[in-house]
Amino acid sequence: MTQVTFDELVATHRRELLVHCYRLLGSVTDAEDVLQETLLAAWRGLDAFEGRASVRSWLYRIATNRCVNALRDRGRRIPAEPRPPFEPPEPSRRGQVTWLQPYPDDLLPDTDPGPEARYTGREAIGLAFVSALQRLTPRQAAVLVLCDVLGYPLAAVAPMLDTTPTAVKGLLQRARGAIERHRDPAGEAPPGPGSTQERRLVDRFAEAFAADDIDTVVSLLTDEAWLAMPPAPHEYHGPAAIAAFLRASAAWRAGQGLRVRLDPARMNGQPAFVSRLVGDAYERPGGLIVLTPAGDRVHGMTLFLHDI
């Protein structure tokens, strides 16, 4: 097999392999590193590839084991906790998945899950799902993604992890139970991507958030809404707690003569905004805001901080 042929084969799978690594690691930065390790290992092991499985399955086997090994050997790369420029209110709780990063929609592969998959493509890249995966053991997460996201049968997953179908079945059962305990049920289903309902909600939120109209923002939240802000561990649960944080943040900006500008984006299959802090002849990045809609309300807000 020539170098060109290898590169061409890899190119057809690169995007889905990157997403696979991201699901297991929760970090785009770490996923990109492990993908490069995967492709190097595939190139070095090309002569040993006997064609008993498809190239895609062979690459998934390498990528999955590289992710599991990275988590076992390196552990999670916990980022430093940022210091806010103002005194935030006491959080409702401190989150554990502070390494979580957003995944741009324009990097998502154009592939459909297999017929055995339990999750739709959109659900399987959502922040709630990826965050819940981070709370499983590495092998549980690997089995759940291979079986329930990619649709591989137990008999195909077993050799990928050098184990037996019986062991895979046990891991899968425990993973399914654990992920349901860790996931936050959103209640109503989210509106369709780009639908009129989603656009109306997103536009109302953006207008109110940019104007520091906290009362209107709160009116758009579900009763069980939450706000998280990786890499900071602070989480605020419920409209009152979220409002307290937003008011503290807005008061600090007002004291600095700053306002927020939001530019629409999409991350993890969800509506999002790139935020910038703008003042007189002054502008700097403010981070990313990713919304988790539920019906015609916002169930979750994840602020990926650059600055508050």
C-alpha positions as protocol buffer text, in pm:
chain_id: "A"
residue {
  index: 1
  type: MET
  ca { x: 0 y: 0 z: 0 }
}
residue {
  index: 2
  type: THR
  ca { x: 151 y: 332 z: -100 }
}
residue {
  index: 3
  type: GLN
  ca { x: 177 y: 641 z: 119 }
}
residue {
  index: 4
  type: VAL
  ca { x: -77 y: 818 z: -100 }
}
residue {
  index: 5
  type: THR
  ca { x: -325 y: 532 z: -66 }
}
residue {
  index: 6
  type: PHE
  ca { x: -281 y: 528 z: 312 }
}
residue {
  index: 7
  type: ASP
  ca { x: -339 y: 903 z: 333 }
}
residue {
  index: 8
  type: GLU
  ca { x: -649 y: 872 z: 118 }
}
residue {
  index: 9
  type: LEU
  ca { x: -791 y: 594 z: 337 }
}
residue {
  index: 10
  type: VAL
  ca { x: -721 y: 790 z: 653 }
}
residue {
  index: 11
  type: ALA
  ca { x: -878 y: 1106 z: 511 }
}
residue {
  index: 12
  type: THR
  ca { x: -1216 y: 934 z: 481 }
}
residue {
  index: 13
  type: HIS
  ca { x: -1214 y: 845 z: 852 }
}
residue {
  index: 14
  type: ARG
  ca { x: -1024 y: 1133 z: 1010 }
}
residue {
  index: 15
  type: ARG
  ca { x: -1325 y: 1341 z: 1113 }
}
residue {
  index: 16
  type: GLU
  ca { x: -1519 y: 1056 z: 1271 }
}
residue {
  index: 17
  type: LEU
  ca { x: -1208 y: 933 z: 1453 }
}
residue {
  index: 18
  type: LEU
  ca { x: -1152 y: 1281 z: 1596 }
}
residue {
  index: 19
  type: VAL
  ca { x: -1511 y: 1293 z: 1722 }
}
residue {
  index: 20
  type: HIS
  ca { x: -1468 y: 944 z: 1869 }
}
residue {
  index: 21
  type: CYS
  ca { x: -1159 y: 1052 z: 2062 }
}
residue {
  index: 22
  type: TYR
  ca { x: -1335 y: 1371 z: 2172 }
}
residue {
  index: 23
  type: ARG
  ca { x: -1630 y: 1178 z: 2313 }
}
residue {
  index: 24
  type: LEU
  ca { x: -1401 y: 963 z: 2524 }
}
residue {
  index: 25
  type: LEU
  ca { x: -1165 y: 1241 z: 2634 }
}
residue {
  index: 26
  type: GLY
  ca { x: -1401 y: 1541 z: 2652 }
}
residue {
  index: 27
  type: SER
  ca { x: -1128 y: 1769 z: 2518 }
}
residue {
  index: 28
  type: VAL
  ca { x: -1067 y: 1867 z: 2157 }
}
residue {
  index: 29
  type: THR
  ca { x: -702 y: 1937 z: 2239 }
}
residue {
  index: 30
  type: ASP
  ca { x: -647 y: 1590 z: 2383 }
}
residue {
  index: 31
  type: ALA
  ca { x: -851 y: 1430 z: 2104 }
}
residue {
  index: 32
  type: GLU
  ca { x: -629 y: 1588 z: 1839 }
}
residue {
  index: 33
  type: ASP
  ca { x: -318 y: 1460 z: 2019 }
}
residue {
  index: 34
  type: VAL
  ca { x: -453 y: 1105 z: 2045 }
}
residue {
  index: 35
  type: LEU
  ca { x: -570 y: 1108 z: 1684 }
}
residue {
  index: 36
  type: GLN
  ca { x: -216 y: 1185 z: 1572 }
}
residue {
  index: 37
  type: GLU
  ca { x: -89 y: 897 z: 1788 }
}
residue {
  index: 38
  type: THR
  ca { x: -354 y: 674 z: 1631 }
}
residue {
  index: 39
  type: LEU
  ca { x: -257 y: 758 z: 1275 }
}
residue {
  index: 40
  type: LEU
  ca { x: 112 y: 710 z: 1351 }
}
residue {
  index: 41
  type: ALA
  ca { x: 41 y: 371 z: 1511 }
}
residue {
  index: 42
  type: ALA
  ca { x: -173 y: 272 z: 1212 }
}
residue {
  index: 43
  type: TRP
  ca { x: 104 y: 364 z: 970 }
}
residue {
  index: 44
  type: ARG
  ca { x: 364 y: 173 z: 1170 }
}
residue {
  index: 45
  type: GLY
  ca { x: 136 y: -130 z: 1202 }
}
residue {
  index: 46
  type: LEU
  ca { x: 18 y: -133 z: 844 }
}
residue {
  index: 47
  type: ASP
  ca { x: 219 y: -441 z: 750 }
}
residue {
  index: 48
  type: ALA
  ca { x: 48 y: -638 z: 1030 }
}
residue {
  index: 49
  type: PHE
  ca { x: -302 y: -545 z: 911 }
}
residue {
  index: 50
  type: GLU
  ca { x: -448 y: -867 z: 772 }
}
residue {
  index: 51
  type: GLY
  ca { x: -781 y: -734 z: 649 }
}
residue {
  index: 52
  type: ARG
  ca { x: -992 y: -952 z: 881 }
}
residue {
  index: 53
  type: ALA
  ca { x: -1182 y: -639 z: 980 }
}
residue {
  index: 54
  type: SER
  ca { x: -1255 y: -328 z: 777 }
}
residue {
  index: 55
  type: VAL
  ca { x: -1005 y: -43 z: 775 }
}
residue {
  index: 56
  type: ARG
  ca { x: -1260 y: 164 z: 965 }
}
residue {
  index: 57
  type: SER
  ca { x: -1294 y: -94 z: 1243 }
}
residue {
  index: 58
  type: TRP
  ca { x: -916 y: -137 z: 1256 }
}
residue {
  index: 59
  type: LEU
  ca { x: -870 y: 238 z: 1302 }
}
residue {
  index: 60
  type: TYR
  ca { x: -1143 y: 252 z: 1566 }
}
residue {
  index: 61
  type: ARG
  ca { x: -968 y: -27 z: 1754 }
}
residue {
  index: 62
  type: ILE
  ca { x: -641 y: 166 z: 1759 }
}
residue {
  index: 63
  type: ALA
  ca { x: -809 y: 497 z: 1848 }
}
residue {
  index: 64
  type: THR
  ca { x: -1017 y: 347 z: 2129 }
}
residue {
  index: 65
  type: ASN
  ca { x: -722 y: 176 z: 2292 }
}
residue {
  index: 66
  type: ARG
  ca { x: -510 y: 489 z: 2257 }
}
residue {
  index: 67
  type: CYS
  ca { x: -781 y: 688 z: 2438 }
}
residue {
  index: 68
  type: VAL
  ca { x: -817 y: 427 z: 2714 }
}
residue {
  index: 69
  type: ASN
  ca { x: -439 y: 414 z: 2756 }
}
residue {
  index: 70
  type: ALA
  ca { x: -413 y: 793 z: 2765 }
}
residue {
  index: 71
  type: LEU
  ca { x: -670 y: 809 z: 3044 }
}
residue {
  index: 72
  type: ARG
  ca { x: -502 y: 528 z: 3233 }
}
residue {
  index: 73
  type: ASP
  ca { x: -146 y: 655 z: 3196 }
}
residue {
  index: 74
  type: ARG
  ca { x: -190 y: 1033 z: 3196 }
}
residue {
  index: 75
  type: GLY
  ca { x: -523 y: 1071 z: 3367 }
}
residue {
  index: 76
  type: ARG
  ca { x: -730 y: 1379 z: 3299 }
}
residue {
  index: 77
  type: ARG
  ca { x: -546 y: 1698 z: 3213 }
}
residue {
  index: 78
  type: ILE
  ca { x: -713 y: 1922 z: 3467 }
}
residue {
  index: 79
  type: PRO
  ca { x: -681 y: 2288 z: 3360 }
}
residue {
  index: 80
  type: ALA
  ca { x: -596 y: 2554 z: 3612 }
}
residue {
  index: 81
  type: GLU
  ca { x: -899 y: 2710 z: 3776 }
}
residue {
  index: 82
  type: PRO
  ca { x: -939 y: 3066 z: 3643 }
}
residue {
  index: 83
  type: ARG
  ca { x: -963 y: 3360 z: 3880 }
}
residue {
  index: 84
  type: PRO
  ca { x: -1272 y: 3571 z: 3807 }
}
residue {
  index: 85
  type: PRO
  ca { x: -1226 y: 3950 z: 3796 }
}
residue {
  index: 86
  type: PHE
  ca { x: -1516 y: 3991 z: 4041 }
}
residue {
  index: 87
  type: GLU
  ca { x: -1645 y: 3807 z: 4345 }
}
residue {
  index: 88
  type: PRO
  ca { x: -1900 y: 3555 z: 4213 }
}
residue {
  index: 89
  type: PRO
  ca { x: -2188 y: 3436 z: 4431 }
}
residue {
  index: 90
  type: GLU
  ca { x: -2150 y: 3103 z: 4607 }
}
residue {
  index: 91
  type: PRO
  ca { x: -2207 y: 2829 z: 4347 }
}
residue {
  index: 92
  type: SER
  ca { x: -2477 y: 2567 z: 4387 }
}
residue {
  index: 93
  type: ARG
  ca { x: -2205 y: 2304 z: 4353 }
}
residue {
  index: 94
  type: ARG
  ca { x: -1861 y: 2252 z: 4207 }
}
residue {
  index: 95
  type: GLY
  ca { x: -1853 y: 2055 z: 3884 }
}
residue {
  index: 96
  type: GLN
  ca { x: -1601 y: 1778 z: 3822 }
}
residue {
  index: 97
  type: VAL
  ca { x: -1561 y: 1784 z: 3442 }
}
residue {
  index: 98
  type: THR
  ca { x: -1363 y: 2107 z: 3419 }
}
residue {
  index: 99
  type: TRP
  ca { x: -1162 y: 1981 z: 3118 }
}
residue {
  index: 100
  type: LEU
  ca { x: -1471 y: 1975 z: 2896 }
}
residue {
  index: 101
  type: GLN
  ca { x: -1430 y: 2169 z: 2570 }
}
residue {
  index: 102
  type: PRO
  ca { x: -1686 y: 2252 z: 2298 }
}
residue {
  index: 103
  type: TYR
  ca { x: -1680 y: 2079 z: 1960 }
}
residue {
  index: 104
  type: PRO
  ca { x: -1749 y: 2294 z: 1649 }
}
residue {
  index: 105
  type: ASP
  ca { x: -2027 y: 2167 z: 1426 }
}
residue {
  index: 106
  type: ASP
  ca { x: -1823 y: 2237 z: 1115 }
}
residue {
  index: 107
  type: LEU
  ca { x: -1582 y: 1960 z: 1222 }
}
residue {
  index: 108
  type: LEU
  ca { x: -1855 y: 1698 z: 1259 }
}
residue {
  index: 109
  type: PRO
  ca { x: -1845 y: 1409 z: 1012 }
}
residue {
  index: 110
  type: ASP
  ca { x: -2129 y: 1348 z: 770 }
}
residue {
  index: 111
  type: THR
  ca { x: -2199 y: 993 z: 890 }
}
residue {
  index: 112
  type: ASP
  ca { x: -2502 y: 811 z: 1027 }
}
residue {
  index: 113
  type: PRO
  ca { x: -2494 y: 582 z: 1331 }
}
residue {
  index: 114
  type: GLY
  ca { x: -2523 y: 209 z: 1267 }
}
residue {
  index: 115
  type: PRO
  ca { x: -2861 y: 31 z: 1289 }
}
residue {
  index: 116
  type: GLU
  ca { x: -2781 y: -96 z: 1639 }
}
residue {
  index: 117
  type: ALA
  ca { x: -2707 y: 250 z: 1779 }
}
residue {
  index: 118
  type: ARG
  ca { x: -2923 y: 369 z: 2068 }
}
residue {
  index: 119
  type: TYR
  ca { x: -2839 y: 738 z: 2031 }
}
residue {
  index: 120
  type: THR
  ca { x: -2896 y: 971 z: 1740 }
}
residue {
  index: 121
  type: GLY
  ca { x: -2596 y: 1150 z: 1594 }
}
residue {
  index: 122
  type: ARG
  ca { x: -2712 y: 1481 z: 1742 }
}
residue {
  index: 123
  type: GLU
  ca { x: -2769 y: 1339 z: 2091 }
}
residue {
  index: 124
  type: ALA
  ca { x: -2436 y: 1157 z: 2089 }
}
residue {
  index: 125
  type: ILE
  ca { x: -2235 y: 1477 z: 2040 }
}
residue {
  index: 126
  type: GLY
  ca { x: -2438 y: 1694 z: 2281 }
}
residue {
  index: 127
  type: LEU
  ca { x: -2256 y: 1845 z: 2577 }
}
residue {
  index: 128
  type: ALA
  ca { x: -2475 y: 1660 z: 2828 }
}
residue {
  index: 129
  type: PHE
  ca { x: -2387 y: 1322 z: 2674 }
}
residue {
  index: 130
  type: VAL
  ca { x: -2014 y: 1396 z: 2640 }
}
residue {
  index: 131
  type: SER
  ca { x: -2001 y: 1530 z: 2995 }
}
residue {
  index: 132
  type: ALA
  ca { x: -2177 y: 1217 z: 3127 }
}
residue {
  index: 133
  type: LEU
  ca { x: -1926 y: 995 z: 2946 }
}
residue {
  index: 134
  type: GLN
  ca { x: -1646 y: 1160 z: 3141 }
}
residue {
  index: 135
  type: ARG
  ca { x: -1788 y: 1017 z: 3463 }
}
residue {
  index: 136
  type: LEU
  ca { x: -1767 y: 656 z: 3344 }
}
residue {
  index: 137
  type: THR
  ca { x: -1459 y: 439 z: 3367 }
}
residue {
  index: 138
  type: PRO
  ca { x: -1256 y: 454 z: 3044 }
}
residue {
  index: 139
  type: ARG
  ca { x: -1352 y: 100 z: 2937 }
}
residue {
  index: 140
  type: GLN
  ca { x: -1719 y: 157 z: 3019 }
}
residue {
  index: 141
  type: ALA
  ca { x: -1718 y: 474 z: 2811 }
}
residue {
  index: 142
  type: ALA
  ca { x: -1538 y: 297 z: 2526 }
}
residue {
  index: 143
  type: VAL
  ca { x: -1788 y: 10 z: 2517 }
}
residue {
  index: 144
  type: LEU
  ca { x: -2088 y: 243 z: 2538 }
}
residue {
  index: 145
  type: VAL
  ca { x: -1965 y: 457 z: 2248 }
}
residue {
  index: 146
  type: LEU
  ca { x: -1867 y: 161 z: 2031 }
}
residue {
  index: 147
  type: CYS
  ca { x: -2197 y: -21 z: 2088 }
}
residue {
  index: 148
  type: ASP
  ca { x: -2460 y: 246 z: 2149 }
}
residue {
  index: 149
  type: VAL
  ca { x: -2323 y: 535 z: 1942 }
}
residue {
  index: 150
  type: LEU
  ca { x: -2145 y: 359 z: 1655 }
}
residue {
  index: 151
  type: GLY
  ca { x: -2366 y: 52 z: 1652 }
}
residue {
  index: 152
  type: TYR
  ca { x: -2096 y: -216 z: 1667 }
}
residue {
  index: 153
  type: PRO
  ca { x: -2226 y: -554 z: 1795 }
}
residue {
  index: 154
  type: LEU
  ca { x: -2076 y: -711 z: 2107 }
}
residue {
  index: 155
  type: ALA
  ca { x: -1889 y: -969 z: 1902 }
}
residue {
  index: 156
  type: ALA
  ca { x: -1714 y: -693 z: 1706 }
}
residue {
  index: 157
  type: VAL
  ca { x: -1629 y: -482 z: 2011 }
}
residue {
  index: 158
  type: ALA
  ca { x: -1469 y: -769 z: 2206 }
}
residue {
  index: 159
  type: PRO
  ca { x: -1159 y: -804 z: 1984 }
}
residue {
  index: 160
  type: MET
  ca { x: -1125 y: -425 z: 1969 }
}
residue {
  index: 161
  type: LEU
  ca { x: -1068 y: -427 z: 2346 }
}
residue {
  index: 162
  type: ASP
  ca { x: -894 y: -767 z: 2363 }
}
residue {
  index: 163
  type: THR
  ca { x: -1169 y: -917 z: 2574 }
}
residue {
  index: 164
  type: THR
  ca { x: -1473 y: -1145 z: 2543 }
}
residue {
  index: 165
  type: PRO
  ca { x: -1831 y: -1067 z: 2434 }
}
residue {
  index: 166
  type: THR
  ca { x: -1946 y: -1163 z: 2784 }
}
residue {
  index: 167
  type: ALA
  ca { x: -1713 y: -907 z: 2940 }
}
residue {
  index: 168
  type: VAL
  ca { x: -1827 y: -645 z: 2690 }
}
residue {
  index: 169
  type: LYS
  ca { x: -2191 y: -717 z: 2775 }
}
residue {
  index: 170
  type: GLY
  ca { x: -2121 y: -665 z: 3146 }
}
residue {
  index: 171
  type: LEU
  ca { x: -1935 y: -340 z: 3082 }
}
residue {
  index: 172
  type: LEU
  ca { x: -2217 y: -218 z: 2858 }
}
residue {
  index: 173
  type: GLN
  ca { x: -2486 y: -290 z: 3115 }
}
residue {
  index: 174
  type: ARG
  ca { x: -2296 y: -102 z: 3386 }
}
residue {
  index: 175
  type: ALA
  ca { x: -2220 y: 185 z: 3149 }
}
residue {
  index: 176
  type: ARG
  ca { x: -2584 y: 224 z: 3047 }
}
residue {
  index: 177
  type: GLY
  ca { x: -2696 y: 241 z: 3407 }
}
residue {
  index: 178
  type: ALA
  ca { x: -2420 y: 484 z: 3504 }
}
residue {
  index: 179
  type: ILE
  ca { x: -2470 y: 724 z: 3215 }
}
residue {
  index: 180
  type: GLU
  ca { x: -2841 y: 756 z: 3285 }
}
residue {
  index: 181
  type: ARG
  ca { x: -2762 y: 843 z: 3647 }
}
residue {
  index: 182
  type: HIS
  ca { x: -2512 y: 1109 z: 3541 }
}
residue {
  index: 183
  type: ARG
  ca { x: -2710 y: 1265 z: 3258 }
}
residue {
  index: 184
  type: ASP
  ca { x: -2933 y: 1560 z: 3332 }
}
residue {
  index: 185
  type: PRO
  ca { x: -3277 y: 1497 z: 3179 }
}
residue {
  index: 186
  type: ALA
  ca { x: -3383 y: 1805 z: 2986 }
}
residue {
  index: 187
  type: GLY
  ca { x: -3755 y: 1729 z: 2994 }
}
residue {
  index: 188
  type: GLU
  ca { x: -3894 y: 1855 z: 2664 }
}
residue {
  index: 189
  type: ALA
  ca { x: -3711 y: 1765 z: 2346 }
}
residue {
  index: 190
  type: PRO
  ca { x: -3500 y: 2041 z: 2194 }
}
residue {
  index: 191
  type: PRO
  ca { x: -3633 y: 2216 z: 1883 }
}
residue {
  index: 192
  type: GLY
  ca { x: -3493 y: 2108 z: 1548 }
}
residue {
  index: 193
  type: PRO
  ca { x: -3161 y: 2264 z: 1447 }
}
residue {
  index: 194
  type: GLY
  ca { x: -3228 y: 2582 z: 1252 }
}
residue {
  index: 195
  type: SER
  ca { x: -3604 y: 2554 z: 1307 }
}
residue {
  index: 196
  type: THR
  ca { x: -3824 y: 2857 z: 1355 }
}
residue {
  index: 197
  type: GLN
  ca { x: -3873 y: 2762 z: 1721 }
}
residue {
  index: 198
  type: GLU
  ca { x: -3499 y: 2739 z: 1780 }
}
residue {
  index: 199
  type: ARG
  ca { x: -3424 y: 3066 z: 1599 }
}
residue {
  index: 200
  type: ARG
  ca { x: -3691 y: 3249 z: 1796 }
}
residue {
  index: 201
  type: LEU
  ca { x: -3553 y: 3123 z: 2128 }
}
residue {
  index: 202
  type: VAL
  ca { x: -3191 y: 3193 z: 2034 }
}
residue {
  index: 203
  type: ASP
  ca { x: -3269 y: 3544 z: 1909 }
}
residue {
  index: 204
  type: ARG
  ca { x: -3463 y: 3634 z: 2225 }
}
residue {
  index: 205
  type: PHE
  ca { x: -3183 y: 3500 z: 2445 }
}
residue {
  index: 206
  type: ALA
  ca { x: -2911 y: 3683 z: 2252 }
}
residue {
  index: 207
  type: GLU
  ca { x: -3095 y: 4015 z: 2259 }
}
residue {
  index: 208
  type: ALA
  ca { x: -3159 y: 3993 z: 2634 }
}
residue {
  index: 209
  type: PHE
  ca { x: -2813 y: 3862 z: 2725 }
}
residue {
  index: 210
  type: ALA
  ca { x: -2631 y: 4129 z: 2524 }
}
residue {
  index: 211
  type: ALA
  ca { x: -2847 y: 4400 z: 2685 }
}
residue {
  index: 212
  type: ASP
  ca { x: -2785 y: 4259 z: 3037 }
}
residue {
  index: 213
  type: ASP
  ca { x: -3162 y: 4219 z: 3065 }
}
residue {
  index: 214
  type: ILE
  ca { x: -3133 y: 3951 z: 3332 }
}
residue {
  index: 215
  type: ASP
  ca { x: -3508 y: 3933 z: 3401 }
}
residue {
  index: 216
  type: THR
  ca { x: -3580 y: 3841 z: 3040 }
}
residue {
  index: 217
  type: VAL
  ca { x: -3297 y: 3587 z: 3034 }
}
residue {
  index: 218
  type: VAL
  ca { x: -3437 y: 3424 z: 3347 }
}
residue {
  index: 219
  type: SER
  ca { x: -3786 y: 3416 z: 3194 }
}
residue {
  index: 220
  type: LEU
  ca { x: -3646 y: 3200 z: 2914 }
}
residue {
  index: 221
  type: LEU
  ca { x: -3506 y: 2938 z: 3155 }
}
residue {
  index: 222
  type: THR
  ca { x: -3669 y: 2614 z: 3265 }
}
residue {
  index: 223
  type: ASP
  ca { x: -3730 y: 2568 z: 3637 }
}
residue {
  index: 224
  type: GLU
  ca { x: -3445 y: 2315 z: 3649 }
}
residue {
  index: 225
  type: ALA
  ca { x: -3201 y: 2520 z: 3441 }
}
residue {
  index: 226
  type: TRP
  ca { x: -2829 y: 2515 z: 3515 }
}
residue {
  index: 227
  type: LEU
  ca { x: -2522 y: 2715 z: 3426 }
}
residue {
  index: 228
  type: ALA
  ca { x: -2171 y: 2569 z: 3407 }
}
residue {
  index: 229
  type: MET
  ca { x: -1846 y: 2742 z: 3310 }
}
residue {
  index: 230
  type: PRO
  ca { x: -1549 y: 2516 z: 3229 }
}
residue {
  index: 231
  type: PRO
  ca { x: -1266 y: 2531 z: 3316 }
}
residue {
  index: 232
  type: ALA
  ca { x: -1403 y: 2693 z: 3633 }
}
residue {
  index: 233
  type: PRO
  ca { x: -1582 y: 2435 z: 3853 }
}
residue {
  index: 234
  type: HIS
  ca { x: -1862 y: 2673 z: 3953 }
}
residue {
  index: 235
  type: GLU
  ca { x: -2213 y: 2555 z: 3868 }
}
residue {
  index: 236
  type: TYR
  ca { x: -2537 y: 2740 z: 3933 }
}
residue {
  index: 237
  type: HIS
  ca { x: -2865 y: 2549 z: 3943 }
}
residue {
  index: 238
  type: GLY
  ca { x: -3208 y: 2705 z: 3921 }
}
residue {
  index: 239
  type: PRO
  ca { x: -3313 y: 3045 z: 3781 }
}
residue {
  index: 240
  type: ALA
  ca { x: -3246 y: 3233 z: 4104 }
}
residue {
  index: 241
  type: ALA
  ca { x: -2886 y: 3111 z: 4134 }
}
residue {
  index: 242
  type: ILE
  ca { x: -2820 y: 3174 z: 3765 }
}
residue {
  index: 243
  type: ALA
  ca { x: -2965 y: 3525 z: 3792 }
}
residue {
  index: 244
  type: ALA
  ca { x: -2737 y: 3604 z: 4087 }
}
residue {
  index: 245
  type: PHE
  ca { x: -2429 y: 3510 z: 3885 }
}
residue {
  index: 246
  type: LEU
  ca { x: -2543 y: 3696 z: 3573 }
}
residue {
  index: 247
  type: ARG
  ca { x: -2614 y: 4012 z: 3774 }
}
residue {
  index: 248
  type: ALA
  ca { x: -2270 y: 4000 z: 3937 }
}
residue {
  index: 249
  type: SER
  ca { x: -2109 y: 3955 z: 3596 }
}
residue {
  index: 250
  type: ALA
  ca { x: -2316 y: 4237 z: 3441 }
}
residue {
  index: 251
  type: ALA
  ca { x: -2233 y: 4472 z: 3730 }
}
residue {
  index: 252
  type: TRP
  ca { x: -1860 y: 4410 z: 3679 }
}
residue {
  index: 253
  type: ARG
  ca { x: -1885 y: 4480 z: 3306 }
}
residue {
  index: 254
  type: ALA
  ca { x: -2081 y: 4798 z: 3370 }
}
residue {
  index: 255
  type: GLY
  ca { x: -1811 y: 4915 z: 3612 }
}
residue {
  index: 256
  type: GLN
  ca { x: -1550 y: 4854 z: 3341 }
}
residue {
  index: 257
  type: GLY
  ca { x: -1752 y: 5029 z: 3071 }
}
residue {
  index: 258
  type: LEU
  ca { x: -1787 y: 4702 z: 2879 }
}
residue {
  index: 259
  type: ARG
  ca { x: -2074 y: 4537 z: 2700 }
}
residue {
  index: 260
  type: VAL
  ca { x: -2116 y: 4192 z: 2544 }
}
residue {
  index: 261
  type: ARG
  ca { x: -2137 y: 4127 z: 2172 }
}
residue {
  index: 262
  type: LEU
  ca { x: -2264 y: 3788 z: 2062 }
}
residue {
  index: 263
  type: ASP
  ca { x: -2199 y: 3629 z: 1724 }
}
residue {
  index: 264
  type: PRO
  ca { x: -2398 y: 3312 z: 1641 }
}
residue {
  index: 265
  type: ALA
  ca { x: -2222 y: 2976 z: 1613 }
}
residue {
  index: 266
  type: ARG
  ca { x: -2299 y: 2607 z: 1659 }
}
residue {
  index: 267
  type: MET
  ca { x: -2116 y: 2374 z: 1895 }
}
residue {
  index: 268
  type: ASN
  ca { x: -2192 y: 2011 z: 1979 }
}
residue {
  index: 269
  type: GLY
  ca { x: -2503 y: 2026 z: 1761 }
}
residue {
  index: 270
  type: GLN
  ca { x: -2639 y: 2306 z: 1982 }
}
residue {
  index: 271
  type: PRO
  ca { x: -2694 y: 2679 z: 1929 }
}
residue {
  index: 272
  type: ALA
  ca { x: -2401 y: 2881 z: 2055 }
}
residue {
  index: 273
  type: PHE
  ca { x: -2241 y: 3224 z: 2055 }
}
residue {
  index: 274
  type: VAL
  ca { x: -1892 y: 3359 z: 2033 }
}
residue {
  index: 275
  type: SER
  ca { x: -1886 y: 3640 z: 2287 }
}
residue {
  index: 276
  type: ARG
  ca { x: -1665 y: 3945 z: 2291 }
}
residue {
  index: 277
  type: LEU
  ca { x: -1627 y: 4216 z: 2553 }
}
residue {
  index: 278
  type: VAL
  ca { x: -1652 y: 4552 z: 2382 }
}
residue {
  index: 279
  type: GLY
  ca { x: -1579 y: 4903 z: 2510 }
}
residue {
  index: 280
  type: ASP
  ca { x: -1477 y: 5237 z: 2364 }
}
residue {
  index: 281
  type: ALA
  ca { x: -1196 y: 5156 z: 2119 }
}
residue {
  index: 282
  type: TYR
  ca { x: -1152 y: 4826 z: 2299 }
}
residue {
  index: 283
  type: GLU
  ca { x: -1243 y: 4466 z: 2228 }
}
residue {
  index: 284
  type: ARG
  ca { x: -1131 y: 4128 z: 2361 }
}
residue {
  index: 285
  type: PRO
  ca { x: -1251 y: 3765 z: 2354 }
}
residue {
  index: 286
  type: GLY
  ca { x: -1513 y: 3673 z: 2609 }
}
residue {
  index: 287
  type: GLY
  ca { x: -1547 y: 3300 z: 2545 }
}
residue {
  index: 288
  type: LEU
  ca { x: -1821 y: 3076 z: 2412 }
}
residue {
  index: 289
  type: ILE
  ca { x: -2179 y: 3034 z: 2525 }
}
residue {
  index: 290
  type: VAL
  ca { x: -2349 y: 2706 z: 2434 }
}
residue {
  index: 291
  type: LEU
  ca { x: -2722 y: 2669 z: 2497 }
}
residue {
  index: 292
  type: THR
  ca { x: -2906 y: 2348 z: 2578 }
}
residue {
  index: 293
  type: PRO
  ca { x: -3266 y: 2413 z: 2465 }
}
residue {
  index: 294
  type: ALA
  ca { x: -3569 y: 2220 z: 2586 }
}
residue {
  index: 295
  type: GLY
  ca { x: -3888 y: 2300 z: 2399 }
}
residue {
  index: 296
  type: ASP
  ca { x: -3919 y: 2679 z: 2387 }
}
residue {
  index: 297
  type: ARG
  ca { x: -3694 y: 2736 z: 2690 }
}
residue {
  index: 298
  type: VAL
  ca { x: -3325 y: 2715 z: 2778 }
}
residue {
  index: 299
  type: HIS
  ca { x: -3246 y: 2422 z: 3005 }
}
residue {
  index: 300
  type: GLY
  ca { x: -2871 y: 2472 z: 3025 }
}
residue {
  index: 301
  type: MET
  ca { x: -2604 y: 2735 z: 2961 }
}
residue {
  index: 302
  type: THR
  ca { x: -2240 y: 2637 z: 2934 }
}
residue {
  index: 303
  type: LEU
  ca { x: -2001 y: 2930 z: 2938 }
}
residue {
  index: 304
  type: PHE
  ca { x: -1660 y: 2825 z: 2812 }
}
residue {
  index: 305
  type: LEU
  ca { x: -1458 y: 3098 z: 2970 }
}
residue {
  index: 306
  type: HIS
  ca { x: -1191 y: 3314 z: 2822 }
}
residue {
  index: 307
  type: ASP
  ca { x: -1281 y: 3603 z: 3043 }
}
residue {
  index: 308
  type: ILE
  ca { x: -1601 y: 3664 z: 3236 }
}
